[in-house]
């Protein structure tokens, strides 16, 4: 139960000067200063556009120091920091805020704890392939315990942007293309980050991002426009944010993009009408980095002052890094362009989250000893290993190349097989390469007989000494994540050259993929007998991969995003609507001349070292939903876990509906030959949709229900819902 801090908030607001109120809305990060005459941002641009080399950039960085803006802090002009993740610095700055400012208001420290702090777990897209809410919550709890030990109070996570375009770099940060999975993932992360009591020293506030529909950026290009019908926005993109709000998330970050022409940072309909009034959110709204000032580039604000005015009126309460509020908000209020009551409302929400976190009573929530003793605990490492194992997806396994037999002699190829720093993926800013285990490290530690070549040197010699060849290929961590969209999502030419050379030896070849997005890999699929999708697995990458390769772990991961056969198919996702001419063999159907109609690997797909059969699907209606019961049998010789997926199709509605929609899932553990009944519940209200006038209506009529191990390979049954209207299908 939340404590009532409202009296204290009102009293404190009444004591604050206008400048101090504005200061509470300022979130800044440490600036880099040093022996260079341009800003750090300009220096980065100079490196990226080739005006200086990477070596020159790093040399200049070697002279840089961090400026924490202590004088502004002492003057009451800073309410929060981001990007600081060590107890010593945080406590030093907190001491200034509490002991040297007029009112002693504690600071709020935010940090991007996306998939682990020091104990880095798989990237979110990978971890979502475990389809395991309990695991998702546990990994978030580990992250919270480590991050709070370093002094962090709020994480800018989870990201629950439904992402249907593999070209978008930030697809790596969420749970893929499905609205139900993103909702379940987000709720689990909120619970894990925040714990049972936000005031406890090992709990941190979750900041859900990015409201809204950032994952729908046109052409999969980061920061691009978003243009959606209201029906698609409400049905396919907004539900995960709403689920996180309902789960108690205490902060929200609006997206960089516009929605239908209005940037989210100045979108009062989104931030006030929907988030506040309709959803009842009473937490903190914090901008993305520099997003308020960027409304000038969007073309909706004349200058930063106008952007500040629009943003505060729309409902953004904390300005991350753009300095728009500190530069202009006081003047806007004094001139009557913004009512001071609007400022007071924003300040109250900032103070409220600080009270909820217990910062007024305990501003120093950690110390260097706790920080040192908390990181990389054995139990945290065990969770990281489990998450990595459950995230791996076996895409292909012809002739049962895998699992490898004990004593198999391996030839290992590719730089990614030994590069510890590449194992963590994007947005693992607390990671250290020395903490990570590569494939080569894992093989070495387990006394596996192997020969390694990073670039294929001595290929023939190594192949002659090996039983099986492993190609570690794919993307580096810099090739996915923010500002890392790709028009070409195929493998690099050098990777395929290596694979062809390995296959030419006549030895079995296993491709191990490291990547932060789905890749278009039709040639690889046609060339090698086995493909292991490892993603960017985190600290225990090598151990988890080795366990899967040798069958110590039976892979159970299932794709949460479709793998296209060609980049030109993007965006490709399973829950598309049919056209009047669905793709097929006939010429005048919806398809490309130079690409197949179907994806390379469908949503929900993933192999195991055993096999499963689905039988006796039964449907039963009760007052509030539909029970789906199915028997699942392990038809192989190994124990395993099967992710049972339930989809529906509404064949005839008042608006065209997706060909299939995921409505429920569960994970079932089965011994060889064992049969279990899986039970799944579909609430009737999850089967509604918005009509042309944006009225929410329940589906009535024939409902098709599909159950299986992926969206393609299913068994089905039908049921009639509601009263069949004579007008339904006229």
N, C-alpha and C positions, 0 to 999 in steps of 0.2 A: 504493500500500500504506500502510495506517495505521501510524503509529509507535506504539511501546509506551510510553505515559506512566504506566502503572499504578503503578510504583514511586514516581514523583514525586507522584502523586495521593495515595497512601497516606501518604507522609511529610508532605505538606502538611496533610492532614486530621488527622494526629496532633498537629500543632502548634496547631490552631485551638481557640479556646474555643467553648463552646456558642453564645454570641451571634454569634460570627463565622461559624459554620456556618449559622445561620439567616439571617444577612445575605447570604450567597451566593445564597440562594433568593429574594431580594427584587429584583424589577424595578420601578423606579418611573419616572415621567415628571416633567418639570418642572411644578410647580404654579404657578398664576397667583395673585398676590397684588396688592393695590392698594387704591384708595380705595372699597372696598365692604365691607359688613359680613357678607356671606354667602359661602359657598363658590362657586367657579366653576361647579360642577355645578348648584347651586341657582339661580345666576344664569341659566344656560342654560334651566332649566325655567321660570323667570319669563318669559323672552322667548317660549318656545314656547307657553306657555299664556296669553299676552296680558297678564300683569301689568305688563310693561314693553315698550316698543316696541323694534324693531330699532335705531332711532337711539339710544335711551337705552342699550341694551346696548353698542353700538359706542363711545359716549362713555365709558362706564365702562371698557371694554377699553383705551381710550387712556391710562388712568392705571395700567394693570396692569404688573407686572413678573414675571419668571420666577424662581421659587425652585427651585434645583437640589439642595436638601437636602445641602449640602456638609458640614454638621456630622455628619449621620448617616453620610455617606460616610467621613469621617475616623475615625469610631468603628467602622468595619467592618460597618455595618448595610445596605450597598447592594452588590449584586453585579452589577447590570445596570441599564441605562436604556433606555427606549423613547421614540420621538418626537423625538429630537435628531438633526439632519441637517446639521451644519456642522462642519468640521474644527477650527476654533478652539475652540469650546465642548467638543467631544469630547476634544481634546488637553488642555485645561485640567482637565477632570474626571479624565481618565486620569492626569494628573500627580499629582493628589491621591491617587488610589488606589495608584499605584505608589510614590510617594515619601513619603507622609504617613500611610499606614496601617501597622499593626504588621507585617503579613506581606507587604505590597506586591503583593497579588493584583490583576491587571488587570481592568478592567471589560469587560463585553460590551454593545455598543450595538445595539439592534434598531430597525427602522424599517419602515413599511408601504410597501415598494417594489412596488406591485402591477402597474403597467404602465408602467414607466419612472420615472426619478428626475427629472432636468431634461429629458432628451429623452423626452417622453411619447409613447408608442405607443398604438394603439387599445386601448380597454377589452378585457379578456380575451374576453368574449362575441363582440366584433367580430373580434378576431384569430383566434379559433377558426374563423371562417368561411373562413379561408384554407386550412384542412385541410393545413397545411404544417409538419411537425415541425422541419425545418431552420430555417425562419423563426422559429418560436417559441423555439428555442434561441438564435438570434442576437439577438433582441430582449431576452431575459433577460441575455445576456452584456453588451450595451450598458448595461442597467440596473445590472448588478453593477459594471462599471468606473466608472460615474459615482458610484454610491452609496458604494463603498469609498473613492473619492477624497475624499468628504465625511466619511469616518470610520465608516461603517456596517459592522457585522460580520455582521448577520443580517437577512434580510427575512422578514416574516410573509406568505409566499407560497411556492408557488402555492396558490390555493384550488381544490380539485378536488371540490367538492360537486356531485354530479349534481343538476340543477335542472329539474324538469318542470312547474313552475307559473310562468307569466309574471307573475303578480301579485307574486311575491317580488322585492324590490328587489335583492338580492344575486345574482340570476341574472347580473347584469352582470359579476361578478368571476370567473366560471368559463367552462368550455367548453360549456355548454349541457346538453342533456337526455340525452346518450348516454354510457354507461359506458366504451365503448372510446375515444371521443374525449377524454373527461376523463383517462383513463389516459395516452394518448399525449401530450396537452398537458402534464400534470403532469410526466411523465418528462423531456420536453424542457426545461421550465422549471428543474427541479432541476439538470440538466446545465449549463444556461446560467448559472444563478446561481453554482453551486459551482465550475465550471471543472474542470480536471484535477487541481488540488492546492489544497485548502482553505487551506493556509498561505500561499499567494501573496497579495500585497497587493491584487490585484484580484478576489479570490474572496470570496464571502460565503455563509454557511450558509443553506440553504433551510428554512423552517419550514412544513411542509405543514399545511393547515387545510381544514375544521374537522372533526376526528374526533369523531363520525361522523354522516352523514346530515342535516346542517344544511339541505341543500337540499330535504329532504322535510317542512319545517315545515308543519303543518296549515293549509290554506286559503291558503297562500302568505304568511302573516303572520309577519314577522320575529320571532325568538326564541320562536316557538310550539312546542308539543309535537310530538314525532315518535313515531308509533305504527306499527310495521312488523312484519310476520312476519319470522322469522329468515331464511326463504328469500329474501325481497325484499332484506333488509339485506345478505346475503352475495352475492347475484347482481348486484344493481343499484346498490348504494351503496358497499360496502367496497372493491371492486377498485381504484379509482383511488388510494386511500391506500396500499394494499399495493404498487402499481406504483411509487409514489414512494419508499417505503421500500426496495424492491429496487434502485432507482436510486441509493440512497445518501443520501437526504435526512437531514440531521443533527438536525432538530428537528421536533416535532409539536405542534400546538395543538388541544386538545379543543374541542368545540363548546359553545355556550351552552345548547343544547336538552337535554332529556332524551331517552332512548331507552327506550320502553316503561316509563316511570315512574321511571327512574334518570338524573339529570342526568349528562352526560358528565364533568363536572368531579370527580365523586365515584364514577365508575363503574369499579370495580376489574376487573370482567370485561372491559371494553373496553381499559383502559390497562395492565393487568398480564397477564391471561390471553391476550388477543388480540395486542395491540401488542408486548408484551415476549416472552412465551413462545412463542406460535404463529408470529409474524412475525420474531422475533429482533431487534427494534429495540434498539439500544444507545446511542441519542442522548439528547437533552434533550426533556423534556415541559414546555411552558410554558402557563400558563392564558391564556384570553382576558381582556380587560380587565374586572377586578372580578368575574370569573365565580365565583370561590370564595365570596366573600361573598354572591353572589346565590343560592346554594343555600339560604339562609335563606328568601328569597322563594319559591323552588320548593316549600318545605315539607318538605324532607328533612333539614334541619339546624335545631337549636334556636336557635343563635346563631352568631356568627362563629368562636368557638372550636371549636364542634362542626363547623362547615364546614371549618376548617383541619385538624382531626383526620381527618375523612373524606377530604379531598383528598390529604393527604400519604400516607395509607395506600393510597389508590386508585392513586397513582402520579404525581400532579402535582408537579413538582420546582421550578418557578419560578412565583411568584405575581406576576402582572402587576397592579399598581396597587391591589389590595384591602387590602393591609397586614394580611391575616389571619395570615400566618405570623409576621411581625415582632411582632405584638401577642400571639400566643398559643402559638406552637410551643415556645418554651423552657419555659413552664409545663407544657404537655402532656407533654413529655419528662421533666421533673423529677418529675411526678406518676405517671409510668409508663404513661400512656395511649397514648403513642407511643414505641416503642423507639428508642434513639439510633442503632441500626444502620440504621433506615429513613432517618433524617436523613443519615447518612453516605453511604448509597447515592445519595441525591438530590444531595448536595454533590459527590460524585465525578463525576456526569454533567454538572454545571455546569462543574467544573474541566476535564473532558475536552474539552468543546467549545472552551474557551478555549485549551487546549494545541493542539488540532487547527487552530485558526485562527492559531496562531503568536504569540499575544498575550503569552505569558511571555517569549519571546525578543525580540519586536518589538512592544511595547505601543503605540508611536506609529507607526501604519502609513501615515499620510498627513500632509500639511501643507497650509497655505492655498494655496501655489503650485501644488501638484499638483491641488488641488481646482479652482482657477481655470482651469488649463490643460486639464482633462479634460472639462469640461461642454460639451455641444452641439457636439462635433467634427463636421466635415463628413461623415465616414463614419457617424457615429451618425444624423445627420439623413437621410442616404440610406436607412438601414435603416428609420427611422420613416416615410418617404414610401412605401417599398415595402410595408411592413406595412399602411399605410392603404389603398393601392390594392388590395391583395389581400384586404382585409377587406370591401370594399364589395360589396353584393349587389344585382344588378339584378332587381327583382321584377316589373316590367311594362314592356313596350315595344311598344305597339300602333302600327301604321302606321309603324314604324321612325322614330319621332320622334327617337330617339337612334341613333347619335351625332350631335351637332350639326355642321353644316357650317361650315367657316371663314367668317368674316364675318357669322355669325348675330348679329342684334341681340337682346340679352337684356333682359327686365324682371325684376328680382330683388325678391322680397318676403319679409318676415319678419325678426324681430329676430335669429334664429339665423344668418342669412346674414352678419352682420357682427360678431357678438359673439365675440371671440377667446377670452375666458375660458370660454365654454361648450363649446369644442371638445374639452376633455380628458376630460370625463366624471367619474364618481365615483372617489374614492381616487387622485387625482393630486396629492398634497399637496406635491410639489416643483415643480409647474408654475407658470409665470408667464405671465400673459396676453400680455405683450409678446413672448414667444417663439413664439406661435401665429400661424397663417395662416388667416384666414377665407375664405369663398367670395369676398367682395367684395375682400379683399386680393389673392387669386390672380388674379382677373379684371383688377384694376387693374395688377398687375405684368406681365401679359401683353398689355396694351393691347387688351383685349376691349371692344367697344362695349356698354355696359350702362347702365341706369337703375335706381336702387335706391330702394325705399321700405320702411321697417321695418314700418309699420302699414297699408299699403294706400292711404295718402294719394296723391292724383294718379294713382289707378289707371288711369282711362280715358286720361289723357294718356300715361302710360308705356306702356300696352298698344298705343296707336296708333303708337308709335314703335318697337315691338319685334316681332320675328318669333316668339319663343318666350318664355313666361313661366315663371319658376322660383319655386316656393313652398318656402321653407326652414322646415319645421315639425317639431313633435314634442315631446320632453321636454327640460327643462333638466337639467343634471348633478345638481342637487339632488333630482330626481324619481326617481332610481334609486340603487342602492347600499344601504348599511346603513341600517336604520331608515327605508326608503323604499318599503315595500310599498304597492300600490295596489289598491283594490277595482275601480276603473274604469280599464281600460287602453285606452280609446278615445282618440282625439285630442281636444284641447280644443275647445270650441265655436267659439272665435275662430279656430282654425286651419281648421276646416271652412268657416266663413263666408268666410274669405279665399279658400279653394280654389274655392268656388262662385262667388264674384265674379270670380275670374280666368277660370274656365271660361265664364262668361257673356259674356266679351269675344269669344269665338270663336277666340282664338289657342290654339295647342297649349300645354298646361301640363305641366310636369315637377315632380313632388313629390320633394323631397330630405328624407329623414327623418333626424332626429337623435334617438336614443333609446338607453336602456340595457337594454331588454327587448323582447320581441316585443310588438307592439301589435295590437289588434283594429281593423282598418281596412277593413271591407267597403265602406263608402260611398266612401272614397277610391279603392279599387280599381275601383269602378263609375263613378267620375267623371272621373278623369284618364287620359290615354293612357300615361303613363310614371311609374314610381316607382323611385327610387334609395334603397336602404337604406344610409345612411352610418354609422349608429351614432354613437358619439362617437369620432372617428378620431384624436385626438391633435394633436400639433404641426402636422402638415402636412395638416390636414383640408381646407382650401380647395384646395390644390394637387392632392391626390388626387382630390377631387370634380371639379375642372375637367378633369383628365386623363381621367376616365371619361366625363364629359358630352361632351367633344369627340373621344372615341375615340382619344386618345393612348395610353390604356390600355384594353385589352379586358377588361371585368369578368369575373372568374372565381370570385368568392366564392359559397359555398353555405351555406344556413342550417344552423346546428347546434341550432336550437330551432324548434319548430312555431309558426306564427302562427295563433292561433285566429280564428274568424270572430266570436266573441263572448266577452266576459270570463266569461260564465256557463258556457262550455265548460271552463274551467280546473279542474284541471290537464289539459291536452291534450298528448299526446305520442304518438309513432308506435309505440313498442314496447309497446303495450297487449296484453292477452290478449283473446281472443274470449270472448263469452258464449254461452250456449245460444241466445240470440236476438240475433245481431249486428245493429247498426243498419242499417236499410234503409227502403224505402218503406212496408212493411206497418206497421200501427198497433202491433202488439204486439212491437216490437223496441226495442233499447236506444238511445234517442235523446231529444232535447228536442223539444217541440212547436214551439218558437219559434227554433230554430237548426238549421243544417245538420248532417249527420252528419260531413262532412269538414271539415278545417281550411281556412282561406283560402289559406295557403301551406304545403306539407308540408315535413317535415324533409329536408334535403339539397338543397332547391330553390334555383335561381339561374340567371338567363338570361345569355346572352353576345351579342356582336354577330356571332357565327357560330352554326352549328348542328352537332350531332353525331349520328351514327347508331351503334347497337350491333348487332353481327352475330356469328354463329358462336361462340356461347357453348359452351365445352367444359369438362368436369369430369374430373379424373384423380386417383385415390387413390394415395398412396404409404404408406410405413410410419408416418409421423407426422402426416400431414395430407392435406388436400384442395387440389389445385391448381385454380384457377379461371382460365381463359384466355378472353379475349374480344377481338374486333377492334373498335376504335373509329375511326370515320372522320369527318373534318372535312368536312361537306357544304356549308359556306358559302364565302365569298370572303375571309375574314380569318383570320390566324393566331390561335390561342387556346390556352388551357390548360383541359382538362376534368378535373374531379375524378370519378374512376371509383369508384363505391360498390358494395360487395358485401354483400348481406343474405341471411339464411337464415330458414327457417321449419321448425319441427319439428311436422308436422301431428298426430302421435299419440304422446304421451309419458305418463309416469306422473304428471306434473303438467301442468296447462295451461301452454303456452308462449306467448311473445309472437307476434303475427301476423308480425312481422319483427324481426330483430336485426342491427345492423351488425356485421360480422365482419372486414372488411378494406376498405382504400381506397388509392388511389394517384392521383397527378396526372400527366397526360400532356399534353405540348405537341405541337400538331399544326399544320402548315401547311395552307393551303387545299387540299382534295382529298386530303390525306395520310391514310393508314390505318396504325395501329400496333396491335400486339397487347399488351394489358395483361395482366400476370400477377399474381395475388394468391394468397396461401397462407393457408389456414385450418387451424390446428392442431386435431387431434381433441379435445385436452383443453379447448379453448375451446367445444366443443359439448356439454359436460356440464351438469348442473344438480343441485340438491339435491332429494331426495325428501321425503316427509312426515316421516321420522325424521331428517332433516338428514344423510343419507348422500349423498356426491357420486357420481353415476352417469353414465356416458357415454351419450350418445344413440345408440340403435340403431333403425334403421328407415328409412323414406323421408324424405330431406332435400330440401327445395326450396331452390334457390339463385337469387337475383335479382340482376341487375347492371344498373346504369343511372346516370343523372345525378341522380336523387333517389329517395326511397323509393317514390314512386308510379309513375314512368315507367321501367319496367324490362323486360328480357327475362329468361326463366327457363329452368332445366333442373333435373332431378332425379337423385338418386343414392341408392343403398341403403348405409347404414352398418351395420357389425356384422352380427350374425346376427339375422334377424327372429324375435322371440319369438312363439310362438303366443298368449301372454297379453297382448301389447302393446295390442291394441285390442279386447279382449273387452268 
